[in-house]
Amino acid sequence: MTAPVGEKMRAAVAEGTVKWYDPRRGEGYILRVEGPDVHVPASALLDPDPGFLIEGQSVEFELLKIPGGFRAKGVRVVGWGSAAPPNDPPNEPAGR
């Protein structure tokens, strides 16, 4: 499959669940709905907070084929899945 001149080929959009992500190591893996697990480097995250991926979250991402497997790109959280949402502190009035 080739793209017309001047147009880039788009990567396939995939869905999955965060298997694990270690912000200290800057990497993790996503369990795909269909197919093998996908490596997630920190550079693939759309959110600049490296700790935003939590095991069990539902995510969407572009799927890139690399030698030896697949890599995610443009990872974004679309739901909490089996992960528990964080406990947000109650809103405090300004000046307290």
N, C-alpha and C positions, 0 to 999 in steps of 0.2 A: 504494500500500500504506500503510495507516495502522495505528498501534499502538492497542490498546485504551486507554481513558482511564486515566491514571495509570501507563502503562508506556512506556518509551522504546523506540524502534526500535533494533535492534542493527546495527552496521556489519558488512559482509561480512568474513569472515576469509579472508586470502589468503596465499599462499606465494611466495617469490621468493629471489633471490640479490643480495647487496650488489654493486652496480655500482661505486660509489665513495662514500666518506664522508670529509669533511674536518672534523675536530673544531675547527680554528681558525675555519672559516666557520660551523660549526654546522649543516651540511646535507649532503645527498648524494642518491643515487638508488638504487632497488631495481629490478632486472629482474624483472618478474612472470613466473610460469609461463605465464599466459595474459593477454594484454592489454598496454597501453602501460606504460612505466616509471612509477615512483611516486616523488614527491618525499618526502624524509625530513628534516624539521626536527629539531633537537636535542630539542625538546619532545615528540617522538614516541617517544623511547627509554625503555624501561622501566628499563634499567640506568643509574644516575646517572653512570657513567664515560663521558664523551663520546667517548673513543677506543676503545670496545669494539667498534665495527663495523669489520670488516676486509673488503676486497674479496674476493669469492668465498664468504663465509659464507652459509649457508642461514638464512632468517629467516621468521617468521610475523608477521602484522600485521593490524590492522583497516584496511580500505580505505575511505577517505572520498572522495566525489566533490566536487570544488570547481570553481569557474569556471576553465576552461582546462585541466582535467586531474584528477589524483588526488593525494591526500596520504595518507601512512601515519600510523597512530596505534597506540600500544601495541606497538612493535617489540620482538621478542625473538628471540635467536639460538637455533636449534634444531639446528644442526650446522655443521661446519667447511666442508663443501662442497669447493671447490677451494682454499680458504685453508689455509695451513699453521698448525697450532696453535702458540702461543708456546712457547718453551723455558722451562719452569719450572726454577728453580734447585733443586738437591737439598735435601731437608730437612736442616737442621743441628740438632744437639742443642742444647737450651736452654743458655744461658750461654756460648756461643762467640762 
